[in-house]
Amino acid sequence: MTALSAADVAAALRGGVRIAPSDQSPWVGIPIAGQPFTREQVAAVTASGREPSTVARMQVELRQPTGEGDGYIPRIVQVACPRLARTKARTRALIITPSGEQRWVNADPSLP
């Protein structure tokens, strides 16, 4: 194996550091101060031709196990997600996750 020269490293980093995680969570994004959505969500909403300030929203509950003892109680975190569509029965919704990925999730049909 040949070591990289300083010029090789500089050339590789010229466009900025690139990180390619093997398993990125769709529930992680870069928050924007004072905004309900992450940077990736805003970009995805804008790319879909919608305005981030007027798009429908949905609170998604994430349960994260605490891992404490036998009777652990999951920690619940609520995440604001733009809602793009709903099924006719209103039981499923197409949202944009904090990472900017579109995903169908279960929805409460009684919510507007």
C-alpha positions as CSV (number, residue, x, y, z in Angstrom):
1,M,0.0,0.0,0.0
2,T,1.4,3.4,-1.0
3,A,1.1,6.4,1.3
4,L,-0.7,9.5,0.0
5,S,1.4,12.6,-0.6
6,A,0.3,16.0,0.9
7,A,-0.6,17.1,-2.7
8,D,-2.9,14.0,-3.0
9,V,-4.7,14.8,0.2
10,A,-5.0,18.5,-0.6
11,A,-6.5,17.6,-4.0
12,A,-9.0,15.2,-2.5
13,L,-10.1,17.7,0.1
14,R,-10.4,20.6,-2.3
15,G,-14.1,20.2,-2.6
16,G,-14.6,19.9,1.1
17,V,-14.5,16.9,3.4
18,R,-16.9,14.1,2.3
19,I,-18.3,11.7,4.8
20,A,-20.2,8.6,3.6
21,P,-21.7,6.9,6.6
22,S,-22.6,3.3,6.0
23,D,-25.9,3.6,7.9
24,Q,-27.4,7.0,8.2
25,S,-30.6,7.5,10.1
26,P,-33.5,9.2,8.3
27,W,-34.4,10.8,11.7
28,V,-31.2,12.9,11.9
29,G,-30.8,16.3,10.2
30,I,-29.1,19.7,10.7
31,P,-31.4,22.0,12.7
32,I,-32.0,25.7,11.7
33,A,-32.3,28.1,14.6
34,G,-35.9,29.3,15.1
35,Q,-37.3,27.0,12.3
36,P,-39.4,23.9,12.7
37,F,-37.6,22.0,10.0
38,T,-34.1,20.8,9.4
39,R,-31.9,22.1,6.5
40,E,-32.5,18.9,4.6
41,Q,-36.3,19.1,5.1
42,V,-36.4,22.7,3.8
43,A,-34.3,21.7,0.7
44,A,-36.6,18.7,0.0
45,V,-39.8,20.7,0.4
46,T,-38.4,23.4,-1.9
47,A,-37.3,20.8,-4.5
48,S,-40.9,19.4,-4.5
49,G,-42.1,22.9,-5.5
50,R,-43.7,23.8,-2.2
51,E,-43.1,26.6,0.2
52,P,-41.6,25.5,3.6
53,S,-43.6,28.1,5.5
54,T,-47.0,27.0,4.2
55,V,-46.5,23.2,3.8
56,A,-48.7,21.0,6.1
57,R,-46.9,19.7,9.2
58,M,-47.1,16.5,11.2
59,Q,-45.6,15.7,14.6
60,V,-43.9,12.2,14.5
61,E,-43.2,10.5,17.8
62,L,-39.9,8.6,18.0
63,R,-39.4,6.1,20.8
64,Q,-35.8,5.6,21.9
65,P,-35.2,2.8,24.5
66,T,-33.3,4.0,27.5
67,G,-31.8,0.6,28.1
68,E,-32.1,0.9,31.9
69,G,-33.2,-2.3,33.7
70,D,-35.9,-4.8,32.8
71,G,-38.8,-2.5,32.8
72,Y,-37.3,0.3,30.6
73,I,-39.5,3.1,29.6
74,P,-38.8,4.4,26.1
75,R,-38.0,8.1,25.8
76,I,-40.4,9.8,23.4
77,V,-39.1,12.5,21.1
78,Q,-41.4,14.5,18.8
79,V,-40.1,15.6,15.5
80,A,-41.8,18.1,13.2
81,C,-42.0,16.8,9.6
82,P,-43.5,18.4,6.4
83,R,-46.5,16.3,5.3
84,L,-46.7,15.9,1.5
85,A,-49.7,13.6,1.1
86,R,-52.2,11.3,2.9
87,T,-54.0,8.2,2.0
88,K,-57.7,8.4,1.3
89,A,-58.5,6.8,4.6
90,R,-56.0,9.3,6.2
91,T,-54.3,6.5,8.1
92,R,-50.9,6.9,6.4
93,A,-49.0,10.1,5.6
94,L,-46.1,10.8,3.3
95,I,-43.6,12.9,5.2
96,I,-40.1,14.3,4.8
97,T,-37.9,13.0,7.5
98,P,-35.2,15.2,9.1
99,S,-32.6,13.8,6.7
100,G,-34.7,14.9,3.7
101,E,-36.0,11.4,2.8
102,Q,-39.6,10.8,1.9
103,R,-41.3,8.1,4.0
104,W,-44.8,6.8,4.6
105,V,-45.7,6.7,8.3
106,N,-48.9,5.8,10.3
107,A,-51.1,8.8,10.9
108,D,-54.0,9.7,13.2
109,P,-57.0,10.0,10.9
110,S,-58.7,12.5,13.3
111,L,-56.0,15.1,12.8
112,P,-56.4,17.8,10.1
